[in-house]
Amino acid sequence: EKAGYKHFMAKEIAEQPVVLADALRHYIQNGRINLPGVDFAAVDRVTLVACGTASYACHVAKYWFEQIAGLPADIDIASEFRYREPVLSPASWAIFVSQSGETADTLAALRHVGDKVARTLAVVNVPTSSIAREANLALPILAGVEVGVASTKAFTCQLTVLLLLALKAAQDRGRLGAEDLSRRLDALASLPGLMNHALGLAAAIRAMAGELAEAQDILFLGRGPMYPLALEGALKLKEISYIHAEGYASGELKHGPIALIDNRVPVIVMAPRDGLFDKTVSNMQEVMARHGKVLLISDLSGIDEAGAGCWETLAMPEVPDFLAPILYAVPAQLLAYHTAIAKGTDVDQPRNLAKSVTVE
Ligand code: F6R
């Protein structure tokens, strides 16, 4: 059932263009967003709650809800949210994101919200799961069964459904004209093809994995919606390769973590050529000035402009800014996978971890 792949994780990474296209076919029909019964017109804020990788999908979605829809968005990890006393607006919606739909903390957070909000939504992969059943509305991410403990295709499908929710919110709130919406939906339709292209970076990533596998610590940097991608890259790497990794917002580096930098610390910079590129590059140069080993992940024009002096570069396809977080998940996953292979760890069944965390 690994379909010729050595690991479920490799198979699930490779499946992303196909499952993403399935999700897009389901949620975009006749040039319109197909989310029956979802209307954000009277919603005053959204609260997104999840654990682990799913919480990073929520973190990206916060940028989308705010930037595209102008809708305030709060995020929290479920294990904190359920024990805080979150102040919830009765006109808000709470969105719970979970691959398994059984994560104990996320389920408890959903129960904790109860009817204190106008509506609860579940963004889940398993449509028969507890979280799907208990929320007012369940939206499947359509990733297909995910076996590898490290979540890959579920993450990009979660992102896709959350993006469509943010676009729907923008439309319902009069923030997005018909033309702008159809331009964005067309761009989304090109995403599976761009993902195929990004998967083609596997050989280049394999070639640098041996050196990454020697590292004690690896840092990931990103700004804006690439900040949660940096967090996700670090989580994926630590969980399957057991190398200590941290993700930081590029601008936070000089507030402490830069003290970690020396010539043995690889620093992976996720920097699509968006409005924040120059800022991220200046943080990257601070790392290089302290002899950090930088891997710059950008598109060709970004690498042309800023790649000099980097240890390595990876040239991604050009992509509209709002889609970069989905596409840049691919090199993050491949870096973790190939580094783990180089270290010889058990990729599909990492130590101490379970696929579904049903205890708190
Ligand atoms: C990381 C990973 C975990 C899960 C988290 C939530 O690769 O898989 O961080 O994302 O345990 O699980 P779900 O999405 O099933 O609620």
Residues whose N, C-alpha, C, O or C-beta is under 5 A from the ligand:
A	BS01	F6R	C51 G52 T53 A54 V97 S98 Q99 S100 G101 T103 V149 A150 S151 K355 V357
